[in-house]
């Protein structure tokens, strides 16, 4: 086995079926423009996607108590004042 094959032997793999040809063409072009193989480009993009929390994940894990409480009327008054240029 080559050293490169040994390095990835325990890494998970993903097979993507039914990728539209237009999407494949765009991804291939972007990989080429980045100076990367399609494989490395997709690993980078999927890793970035997986490590970026969704809005729901963000708010589930965010401690909102550090903000204290804010009265709705104070927020509305602030928005109105900002719109009126005060």
The first five atom37 places (N, CA, C, CB, O) and aatype in JSON, in Angstrom:
{
  "aatype": [20, 20, 20, 20, 20, 20, 20, 20, 20, 20, 20, 20, 20, 20, 20, 20, 20, 20, 20, 20, 20, 20, 20, 20, 20, 20, 20, 20, 20, 20, 20, 20, 20, 20, 20, 20, 20, 20, 20, 20, 20, 20, 20, 20, 20, 20, 20, 20, 20, 20, 20, 20, 20, 20, 20, 20, 20, 20, 20, 20, 20, 20, 20, 20, 20, 20, 20, 20, 20, 20, 20, 20, 20, 20, 20, 20, 20, 20, 20, 20, 20, 20, 20, 20, 20, 20],
  "atom_mask": [
    [1, 1, 1, 1, 1],
    [1, 1, 1, 1, 1],
    [1, 1, 1, 1, 1],
    [1, 1, 1, 1, 1],
    [1, 1, 1, 1, 1],
    [1, 1, 1, 1, 1],
    [1, 1, 1, 1, 1],
    [1, 1, 1, 1, 1],
    [1, 1, 1, 1, 1],
    [1, 1, 1, 1, 1],
    [1, 1, 1, 1, 1],
    [1, 1, 1, 1, 1],
    [1, 1, 1, 1, 1],
    [1, 1, 1, 1, 1],
    [1, 1, 1, 1, 1],
    [1, 1, 1, 1, 1],
    [1, 1, 1, 1, 1],
    [1, 1, 1, 1, 1],
    [1, 1, 1, 1, 1],
    [1, 1, 1, 1, 1],
    [1, 1, 1, 1, 1],
    [1, 1, 1, 1, 1],
    [1, 1, 1, 1, 1],
    [1, 1, 1, 1, 1],
    [1, 1, 1, 1, 1],
    [1, 1, 1, 1, 1],
    [1, 1, 1, 1, 1],
    [1, 1, 1, 1, 1],
    [1, 1, 1, 1, 1],
    [1, 1, 1, 1, 1],
    [1, 1, 1, 1, 1],
    [1, 1, 1, 1, 1],
    [1, 1, 1, 1, 1],
    [1, 1, 1, 1, 1],
    [1, 1, 1, 1, 1],
    [1, 1, 1, 1, 1],
    [1, 1, 1, 1, 1],
    [1, 1, 1, 1, 1],
    [1, 1, 1, 1, 1],
    [1, 1, 1, 1, 1],
    [1, 1, 1, 1, 1],
    [1, 1, 1, 1, 1],
    [1, 1, 1, 1, 1],
    [1, 1, 1, 1, 1],
    [1, 1, 1, 1, 1],
    [1, 1, 1, 1, 1],
    [1, 1, 1, 1, 1],
    [1, 1, 1, 1, 1],
    [1, 1, 1, 1, 1],
    [1, 1, 1, 1, 1],
    [1, 1, 1, 1, 1],
    [1, 1, 1, 1, 1],
    [1, 1, 1, 1, 1],
    [1, 1, 1, 1, 1],
    [1, 1, 1, 1, 1],
    [1, 1, 1, 1, 1],
    [1, 1, 1, 1, 1],
    [1, 1, 1, 1, 1],
    [1, 1, 1, 1, 1],
    [1, 1, 1, 1, 1],
    [1, 1, 1, 1, 1],
    [1, 1, 1, 1, 1],
    [1, 1, 1, 1, 1],
    [1, 1, 1, 1, 1],
    [1, 1, 1, 1, 1],
    [1, 1, 1, 1, 1],
    [1, 1, 1, 1, 1],
    [1, 1, 1, 1, 1],
    [1, 1, 1, 1, 1],
    [1, 1, 1, 1, 1],
    [1, 1, 1, 1, 1],
    [1, 1, 1, 1, 1],
    [1, 1, 1, 1, 1],
    [1, 1, 1, 1, 1],
    [1, 1, 1, 1, 1],
    [1, 1, 1, 1, 1],
    [1, 1, 1, 1, 1],
    [1, 1, 1, 1, 1],
    [1, 1, 1, 1, 1],
    [1, 1, 1, 1, 1],
    [1, 1, 1, 1, 1],
    [1, 1, 1, 1, 1],
    [1, 1, 1, 1, 1],
    [1, 1, 1, 1, 1],
    [1, 1, 1, 1, 1],
    [1, 1, 1, 1, 1]
  ],
  "atom_positions": [
    [[0.84, -1.18, 0.0], [0.0, 0.0, 0.0], [0.89, 1.25, 0.0], [-0.96, 0.0, 1.22], [1.9, 1.3, 0.7]],
    [[0.5, 2.24, -0.78], [1.29, 3.48, -0.84], [1.11, 4.26, 0.46], [0.87, 4.35, -2.05], [0.11, 4.08, 1.15]],
    [[2.08, 5.15, 0.81], [1.94, 5.96, 2.03], [0.68, 6.81, 2.02], [3.16, 6.86, 2.2], [0.04, 6.99, 3.05]],
    [[0.31, 7.32, 0.85], [-0.9, 8.14, 0.75], [-2.14, 7.31, 1.05], [-1.01, 8.78, -0.66], [-3.06, 7.78, 1.71]],
    [[-2.16, 6.08, 0.57], [-3.31, 5.18, 0.81], [-3.38, 4.79, 2.28], [-3.21, 3.92, -0.07], [-4.47, 4.69, 2.84]],
    [[-2.22, 4.55, 2.91], [-2.21, 4.22, 4.34], [-2.73, 5.37, 5.18], [-0.79, 3.85, 4.78], [-3.41, 5.15, 6.19]],
    [[-2.42, 6.59, 4.77], [-2.84, 7.77, 5.53], [-4.36, 7.9, 5.55], [-2.21, 9.03, 4.93], [-4.91, 8.33, 6.56]],
    [[-5.03, 7.54, 4.48], [-6.47, 7.72, 4.4], [-7.24, 6.43, 4.67], [-6.85, 8.25, 3.05], [-8.47, 6.42, 4.56]],
    [[-6.55, 5.35, 5.02], [-7.21, 4.06, 5.21], [-8.3, 4.12, 6.27], [-6.19, 2.99, 5.58], [-9.32, 3.45, 6.14]],
    [[-8.1, 4.91, 7.32], [-9.09, 4.97, 8.39], [-10.01, 6.18, 8.29], [-8.4, 4.97, 9.73], [-10.85, 6.39, 9.17]],
    [[-9.87, 6.97, 7.26], [-10.69, 8.16, 7.1], [-12.04, 7.78, 6.49], [-9.96, 9.21, 6.2], [-12.11, 6.91, 5.62]],
    [[-13.12, 8.43, 6.97], [-14.44, 8.15, 6.38], [-14.5, 8.63, 4.93], [-15.55, 8.82, 7.2], [-13.83, 9.59, 4.54]],
    [[-15.3, 7.97, 4.15], [-15.5, 8.33, 2.75], [-16.96, 8.64, 2.5], [-15.01, 7.21, 1.81], [-17.84, 8.16, 3.21]],
    [[-17.21, 9.45, 1.48], [-18.56, 9.8, 1.08], [-18.67, 9.58, -0.42], [-18.92, 11.27, 1.47], [-17.79, 9.98, -1.18]],
    [[-19.74, 8.95, -0.83], [-20.03, 8.77, -2.25], [-21.25, 9.61, -2.57], [-20.25, 7.26, -2.61], [-22.29, 9.47, -1.91]],
    [[-21.15, 10.46, -3.54], [-22.27, 11.32, -3.93], [-22.79, 10.83, -5.28], [-21.85, 12.83, -4.0], [-22.07, 10.8, -6.27]],
    [[-24.04, 10.46, -5.28], [-24.67, 9.99, -6.53], [-25.61, 11.07, -7.06], [-25.44, 8.66, -6.3], [-26.09, 11.92, -6.31]],
    [[-25.84, 11.02, -8.33], [-26.83, 11.87, -9.0], [-26.52, 13.36, -8.89], [-28.19, 11.61, -8.42], [-27.44, 14.18, -8.82]],
    [[-25.26, 13.72, -8.87], [-24.88, 15.13, -8.88], [-25.15, 15.67, -10.29], [-23.36, 15.32, -8.48], [-24.65, 15.12, -11.27]],
    [[-25.94, 16.72, -10.4], [-26.22, 17.27, -11.73], [-24.92, 17.67, -12.44], [-27.16, 18.49, -11.62], [-24.0, 18.2, -11.82]],
    [[-24.85, 17.42, -13.73], [-23.64, 17.76, -14.49], [-23.24, 19.23, -14.36], [-23.85, 17.42, -15.96], [-22.06, 19.55, -14.34]],
    [[-24.24, 20.12, -14.28], [-23.94, 21.55, -14.14], [-23.22, 21.82, -12.82], [-25.25, 22.39, -14.23], [-22.28, 22.61, -12.77]],
    [[-23.67, 21.17, -11.77], [-23.03, 21.35, -10.46], [-21.61, 20.79, -10.48], [-23.86, 20.66, -9.35], [-20.7, 21.41, -9.94]],
    [[-21.43, 19.64, -11.1], [-20.09, 19.05, -11.21], [-19.15, 19.98, -11.97], [-20.15, 17.67, -11.91], [-18.0, 20.15, -11.59]],
    [[-19.66, 20.57, -13.03], [-18.83, 21.47, -13.83], [-18.41, 22.7, -13.02], [-19.59, 21.91, -15.09], [-17.25, 23.12, -13.08]],
    [[-19.34, 23.26, -12.26], [-19.02, 24.44, -11.44], [-18.0, 24.08, -10.36], [-20.31, 25.02, -10.79], [-17.03, 24.8, -10.14]],
    [[-18.23, 22.95, -9.69], [-17.3, 22.54, -8.63], [-15.91, 22.25, -9.2], [-17.84, 21.3, -7.91], [-14.9, 22.61, -8.6]],
    [[-15.86, 21.6, -10.35], [-14.58, 21.32, -10.99], [-13.86, 22.6, -11.36], [-14.78, 20.46, -12.25], [-12.65, 22.72, -11.17]],
    [[-14.6, 23.57, -11.9], [-14.0, 24.86, -12.26], [-13.46, 25.57, -11.03], [-15.02, 25.75, -12.98], [-12.35, 26.09, -11.04]],
    [[-14.25, 25.59, -9.97], [-13.81, 26.26, -8.74], [-12.58, 25.58, -8.15], [-14.94, 26.29, -7.71], [-11.68, 26.25, -7.65]],
    [[-12.55, 24.28, -8.19], [-11.38, 23.55, -7.7], [-10.15, 23.92, -8.51], [-11.63, 22.02, -7.76], [-9.08, 24.19, -7.96]],
    [[-10.3, 23.94, -9.82], [-9.18, 24.29, -10.69], [-8.71, 25.72, -10.43], [-9.58, 24.12, -12.17], [-7.51, 25.98, -10.37]],
    [[-9.65, 26.65, -10.28], [-9.29, 28.04, -10.01], [-8.6, 28.2, -8.65], [-10.54, 28.92, -10.05], [-7.82, 29.13, -8.45]],
    [[-8.87, 27.28, -7.74], [-8.23, 27.31, -6.42], [-6.9, 26.56, -6.43], [-9.15, 26.7, -5.37], [-6.2, 26.52, -5.42]],
    [[-6.56, 25.97, -7.58], [-5.31, 25.22, -7.68], [-5.36, 23.9, -6.92], [-4.16, 26.05, -7.18], [-4.34, 23.42, -6.43]],
    [[-6.55, 23.33, -6.81], [-6.75, 22.1, -6.03], [-7.39, 21.04, -6.9], [-7.61, 22.37, -4.78], [-8.03, 21.33, -7.91]],
    [[-7.2, 19.79, -6.48], [-7.94, 18.72, -7.13], [-9.4, 18.85, -6.67], [-7.34, 17.31, -6.78], [-9.69, 19.47, -5.65]],
    [[-10.29, 18.25, -7.42], [-11.7, 18.28, -7.05], [-11.88, 17.61, -5.69], [-12.57, 17.57, -8.11], [-12.65, 18.1, -4.86]],
    [[-11.18, 16.51, -5.46], [-11.26, 15.8, -4.18], [-10.88, 16.7, -3.01], [-10.36, 14.56, -4.21], [-11.62, 16.79, -2.03]],
    [[-9.74, 17.36, -3.09], [-9.29, 18.23, -2.0], [-10.21, 19.44, -1.82], [-7.84, 18.71, -2.26], [-10.48, 19.87, -0.7]],
    [[-10.68, 19.98, -2.94], [-11.61, 21.11, -2.87], [-12.89, 20.72, -2.14], [-11.95, 21.61, -4.29], [-13.36, 21.45, -1.27]],
    [[-13.44, 19.55, -2.48], [-14.68, 19.11, -1.85], [-14.46, 18.8, -0.36], [-15.22, 17.88, -2.56], [-15.34, 19.07, 0.45]],
    [[-13.32, 18.24, -0.01], [-13.02, 18.0, 1.41], [-12.99, 19.33, 2.15], [-11.67, 17.24, 1.58], [-13.55, 19.45, 3.24]],
    [[-12.33, 20.34, 1.56], [-12.27, 21.65, 2.2], [-13.65, 22.26, 2.36], [-11.38, 22.59, 1.39], [-13.99, 22.75, 3.44]],
    [[-14.46, 22.22, 1.31], [-15.78, 22.85, 1.36], [-16.73, 22.1, 2.29], [-16.37, 22.9, -0.04], [-17.49, 22.74, 3.03]],
    [[-16.71, 20.79, 2.28], [-17.58, 20.02, 3.17], [-17.15, 20.19, 4.63], [-17.57, 18.54, 2.79], [-18.0, 20.25, 5.52]],
    [[-15.85, 20.27, 4.87], [-15.36, 20.5, 6.23], [-15.79, 21.86, 6.72], [-13.83, 20.37, 6.28], [-16.25, 22.0, 7.86]],
    [[-15.64, 22.87, 5.88], [-16.07, 24.23, 6.24], [-17.57, 24.25, 6.56], [-15.75, 25.23, 5.09], [-18.0, 24.86, 7.54]],
    [[-18.36, 23.59, 5.73], [-19.81, 23.53, 5.94], [-20.14, 22.83, 7.26], [-20.5, 22.8, 4.76], [-20.99, 23.3, 8.01]],
    [[-19.48, 21.72, 7.53], [-19.77, 20.95, 8.74], [-19.36, 21.69, 10.01], [-19.06, 19.62, 8.68], [-19.99, 21.53, 11.05]],
    [[-18.3, 22.5, 9.94], [-17.8, 23.19, 11.12], [-18.44, 24.55, 11.35], [-16.32, 23.35, 11.01], [-18.19, 25.18, 12.38]],
    [[-19.26, 25.01, 10.43], [-19.98, 26.26, 10.6], [-21.35, 25.95, 11.18], [-20.1, 27.03, 9.25], [-22.15, 25.27, 10.54]],
    [[-21.63, 26.43, 12.39], [-22.93, 26.09, 12.99], [-24.09, 26.72, 12.24], [-22.96, 26.53, 14.45], [-23.99, 27.82, 11.7]],
    [[-25.2, 26.0, 12.23], [-26.43, 26.57, 11.69], [-26.94, 27.61, 12.69], [-27.52, 25.46, 11.41], [-26.44, 27.68, 13.81]],
    [[-27.91, 28.4, 12.29], [-28.48, 29.38, 13.22], [-29.07, 28.67, 14.43], [-29.55, 30.24, 12.52], [-28.9, 29.12, 15.57]],
    [[-29.76, 27.57, 14.21], [-30.35, 26.83, 15.32], [-29.28, 26.31, 16.27], [-31.2, 25.65, 14.8], [-29.43, 26.41, 17.49]],
    [[-28.18, 25.76, 15.72], [-27.08, 25.28, 16.55], [-26.44, 26.43, 17.33], [-26.03, 24.57, 15.69], [-26.11, 26.29, 18.5]],
    [[-26.27, 27.55, 16.66], [-25.67, 28.71, 17.31], [-26.49, 29.13, 18.53], [-25.54, 29.88, 16.32], [-25.95, 29.29, 19.62]],
    [[-27.79, 29.31, 18.33], [-28.63, 29.78, 19.42], [-28.84, 28.72, 20.5], [-29.98, 30.23, 18.89], [-29.05, 29.06, 21.67]],
    [[-28.79, 27.44, 20.12], [-28.88, 26.37, 21.13], [-27.68, 26.39, 22.06], [-29.0, 25.0, 20.44], [-27.79, 26.03, 23.23]],
    [[-26.53, 26.8, 21.53], [-25.29, 26.76, 22.31], [-24.85, 28.12, 22.83], [-24.19, 26.19, 21.47], [-23.82, 28.21, 23.5]],
    [[-25.6, 29.17, 22.56], [-25.2, 30.52, 22.94], [-25.85, 30.9, 24.26], [-25.58, 31.54, 21.85], [-27.05, 30.69, 24.45]],
    [[-25.07, 31.45, 25.15], [-25.58, 31.86, 26.45], [-26.15, 33.27, 26.35], [-24.45, 31.79, 27.53], [-25.41, 34.25, 26.39]],
    [[-27.46, 33.35, 26.22], [-28.12, 34.64, 26.06], [-28.23, 35.39, 27.39], [-29.51, 34.44, 25.47], [-28.54, 36.58, 27.39]],
    [[-27.97, 34.71, 28.51], [-28.12, 35.37, 29.81], [-27.11, 36.49, 30.01], [-27.97, 34.35, 30.92], [-27.33, 37.36, 30.86]],
    [[-26.03, 36.49, 29.27], [-25.03, 37.54, 29.42], [-25.53, 38.9, 28.94], [-23.77, 37.16, 28.67], [-24.92, 39.93, 29.25]],
    [[-26.61, 38.91, 28.19], [-27.16, 40.16, 27.69], [-28.12, 40.83, 28.67], [-27.87, 39.93, 26.38], [-28.46, 42.0, 28.51]],
    [[-28.55, 40.09, 29.67], [-29.53, 40.65, 30.59], [-30.87, 40.74, 29.9], [-29.08, 42.03, 31.11], [-31.08, 40.13, 28.85]],
    [[-31.77, 41.5, 30.48], [-33.08, 41.64, 29.86], [-33.22, 43.02, 29.24], [-34.21, 41.39, 30.88], [-32.65, 44.0, 29.73]],
    [[-33.96, 43.08, 28.18], [-34.2, 44.33, 27.48], [-35.71, 44.47, 27.3], [-33.46, 44.38, 26.09], [-36.38, 43.53, 26.87]],
    [[-36.22, 45.63, 27.64], [-37.65, 45.88, 27.46], [-37.95, 46.11, 25.98], [-38.11, 47.09, 28.32], [-37.21, 46.82, 25.3]],
    [[-39.01, 45.52, 25.51], [-39.41, 45.65, 24.11], [-39.66, 47.12, 23.77], [-40.68, 44.81, 23.82], [-39.27, 47.58, 22.69]],
    [[-40.29, 47.85, 24.67], [-40.58, 49.26, 24.41], [-39.29, 50.06, 24.21], [-41.4, 49.86, 25.57], [-39.25, 50.98, 23.39]],
    [[-38.25, 49.73, 24.95], [-36.98, 50.44, 24.81], [-36.37, 50.18, 23.43], [-36.0, 50.01, 25.91], [-35.8, 51.08, 22.82]],
    [[-36.49, 48.96, 22.96], [-35.97, 48.61, 21.63], [-36.77, 49.36, 20.56], [-36.05, 47.07, 21.39], [-36.18, 49.93, 19.64]],
    [[-38.08, 49.35, 20.67], [-38.94, 50.03, 19.69], [-38.64, 51.53, 19.69], [-40.44, 49.78, 20.0], [-38.52, 52.13, 18.62]],
    [[-38.52, 52.12, 20.86], [-38.19, 53.55, 20.95], [-36.85, 53.85, 20.3], [-38.18, 54.01, 22.42], [-36.7, 54.86, 19.62]],
    [[-35.88, 52.98, 20.51], [-34.56, 53.16, 19.91], [-34.6, 53.09, 18.4], [-33.6, 52.14, 20.43], [-33.94, 53.88, 17.72]],
    [[-35.37, 52.16, 17.88], [-35.5, 52.02, 16.42], [-36.19, 53.26, 15.85], [-36.3, 50.73, 16.05], [-35.76, 53.8, 14.83]],
    [[-37.24, 53.7, 16.49], [-37.97, 54.89, 16.0], [-37.06, 56.11, 16.03], [-39.24, 55.15, 16.86], [-37.04, 56.89, 15.08]],
    [[-36.3, 56.28, 17.1], [-35.39, 57.43, 17.21], [-34.34, 57.38, 16.13], [-34.73, 57.47, 18.6], [-33.97, 58.41, 15.56]],
    [[-33.84, 56.18, 15.84], [-32.83, 56.03, 14.8], [-33.39, 56.39, 13.43], [-32.28, 54.6, 14.78], [-32.72, 57.03, 12.63]],
    [[-34.6, 55.98, 13.16], [-35.25, 56.26, 11.88], [-35.52, 57.75, 11.71], [-36.57, 55.47, 11.76], [-35.48, 58.28, 10.6]],
    [[-35.81, 58.42, 12.82], [-36.09, 59.84, 12.77], [-34.82, 60.68, 12.81], [-37.0, 60.24, 13.89], [-34.88, 61.91, 12.73]],
    [[-33.69, 60.03, 12.93], [-32.43, 60.76, 12.91], [-32.07, 61.46, 14.19], [-32.45, 61.74, 11.83], [-31.27, 62.39, 14.19]],
    [[-32.66, 61.03, 15.3], [-32.35, 61.66, 16.58], [-31.08, 61.13, 17.17], [-33.46, 61.46, 17.56], [-30.67, 61.56, 18.25]]
  ]
}
